[in-house]
Amino acid sequence: MLKIFLSSHGHMASGIKSSLDILIGNTDKITVFDAYVDEKNVQDVLDNFYKTVSEDDEVLLLSDLYGGSVNQVMFTYLNRPNTRLVSGVNLALVLELAIKETISDSELEELVETSRMMMKIVKMEALADDNDSDEFF
């Protein structure tokens, strides 16, 4: 089973989970941690999270910012079995991951690339030029 641990600086992680709950319903397989909002720390919460992980589970660690302090702590868990780490997450990526039961390395690479393409500068001119497309609407 795919288990996801999402952490961020501040409330971004719980905000993404809140959005997921609205969009797809129950997201129990996603554990979130909002760092630096109270006395808890990422390492202690991750240690407790790993107590729920079985040897058959896949673990996907997700962080908000590559090289940030949250990501640096998560990096130290990459020596755990079946653990991968993705940084710089957005809602599009987490939404796709939340509906997966398992994910291969190649599927993960593809989803990361797709989530990058979801970031766009939206301009009125582009929409007017693209009236024949139903990509946005």
C-alpha positions as CSV (number, residue, x, y, z in Angstrom):
1,M,0.0,0.0,0.0
2,L,1.2,3.5,-0.8
3,K,1.5,5.7,2.3
4,I,2.1,9.4,1.9
5,F,3.7,11.8,4.4
6,L,3.4,15.4,3.4
7,S,5.1,18.1,5.4
8,S,5.6,21.9,4.9
9,H,6.8,25.0,6.6
10,G,3.6,26.3,8.1
11,H,0.1,25.2,7.2
12,M,0.5,24.3,3.5
13,A,0.5,20.6,4.2
14,S,-2.8,20.6,6.1
15,G,-4.2,23.0,3.5
16,I,-3.4,20.6,0.7
17,K,-5.0,17.8,2.7
18,S,-8.1,19.9,3.3
19,S,-8.4,20.6,-0.5
20,L,-8.0,16.8,-1.2
21,D,-10.8,16.0,1.3
22,I,-13.1,18.4,-0.7
23,L,-12.0,17.1,-4.1
24,I,-11.8,13.3,-3.6
25,G,-13.1,12.6,-0.1
26,N,-11.4,10.6,2.5
27,T,-7.6,10.8,2.3
28,D,-6.6,8.6,5.3
29,K,-3.5,7.3,3.5
30,I,-2.0,10.8,3.7
31,T,-0.4,11.9,6.9
32,V,0.4,15.6,7.1
33,F,2.7,17.7,9.3
34,D,2.7,21.5,9.5
35,A,6.2,22.3,10.7
36,Y,7.1,25.3,12.9
37,V,3.6,26.0,14.0
38,D,4.0,24.4,17.5
39,E,6.7,22.6,19.5
40,K,6.5,19.3,17.5
41,N,9.3,18.6,15.1
42,V,9.5,16.7,11.7
43,Q,11.8,14.0,13.0
44,D,9.6,13.0,15.9
45,V,6.5,13.0,13.7
46,L,8.2,11.0,11.0
47,D,9.5,8.4,13.6
48,N,5.9,7.9,14.8
49,F,4.7,7.7,11.1
50,Y,7.2,4.9,10.4
51,K,5.7,2.9,13.3
52,T,2.6,2.5,11.1
53,V,4.5,1.4,8.1
54,S,4.7,-2.3,7.3
55,E,7.5,-3.9,5.2
56,D,5.1,-4.2,2.3
57,D,4.2,-0.5,2.2
58,E,5.6,2.0,-0.2
59,V,6.4,5.3,1.5
60,L,6.3,8.6,-0.4
61,L,7.7,11.6,1.5
62,L,6.5,14.9,0.1
63,S,8.0,18.3,1.1
64,D,7.2,21.8,0.1
65,L,10.7,23.2,-0.7
66,Y,13.8,21.5,-2.1
67,G,16.7,22.1,0.3
68,G,14.5,23.5,3.0
69,S,14.8,22.4,6.6
70,V,11.7,20.1,6.3
71,N,13.2,18.5,3.2
72,Q,16.6,18.1,4.8
73,V,15.1,16.1,7.7
74,M,13.0,13.9,5.3
75,F,16.1,13.2,3.2
76,T,17.6,11.4,6.2
77,Y,14.8,8.8,5.9
78,L,15.7,7.7,2.4
79,N,17.7,4.8,3.8
80,R,14.4,3.3,5.0
81,P,12.9,0.5,2.8
82,N,10.6,1.4,0.0
83,T,10.9,5.2,0.7
84,R,11.1,7.9,-1.9
85,L,11.1,11.7,-1.5
86,V,9.7,14.4,-3.7
87,S,10.1,18.1,-3.0
88,G,8.4,21.2,-4.3
89,V,4.9,19.5,-4.4
90,N,1.7,21.2,-5.5
91,L,-1.9,20.2,-5.2
92,A,-2.0,18.7,-8.7
93,L,0.7,16.2,-7.8
94,V,-0.7,15.3,-4.4
95,L,-4.1,14.8,-6.0
96,E,-2.8,12.3,-8.5
97,L,-0.8,10.5,-5.8
98,A,-3.7,10.3,-3.4
99,I,-5.7,8.0,-5.8
100,K,-2.8,5.6,-6.3
101,E,-2.5,2.3,-4.4
102,T,1.1,1.9,-5.6
103,I,3.4,3.8,-7.9
104,S,6.5,2.8,-9.9
105,D,9.5,5.1,-10.3
106,S,8.6,5.8,-13.9
107,E,5.0,6.7,-13.0
108,L,6.3,9.0,-10.3
109,E,8.6,10.7,-12.7
110,E,5.7,11.2,-15.1
111,L,3.4,12.6,-12.4
112,V,6.1,15.0,-11.3
113,E,6.6,16.3,-14.9
114,T,2.8,16.6,-15.4
115,S,2.5,18.6,-12.1
116,R,5.2,21.0,-13.3
117,M,3.2,21.6,-16.5
118,M,0.2,22.6,-14.3
119,M,2.0,25.8,-13.3
120,K,1.1,28.4,-15.9
121,I,0.8,32.1,-16.2
122,V,-2.8,32.7,-17.3
123,K,-3.4,35.8,-19.4
124,M,-6.6,37.1,-21.1
125,E,-4.8,37.3,-24.5
126,A,-3.9,33.6,-24.4
127,L,-7.5,32.7,-23.6
128,A,-8.9,34.8,-26.4
129,D,-6.4,33.3,-28.9
130,D,-7.3,29.8,-27.7
131,N,-11.1,30.0,-28.0
132,D,-11.3,26.7,-29.9
133,S,-9.6,24.8,-27.1
134,D,-11.4,23.4,-24.1
135,E,-8.2,22.8,-22.2
136,F,-9.0,25.5,-19.6
137,F,-12.8,25.4,-19.5
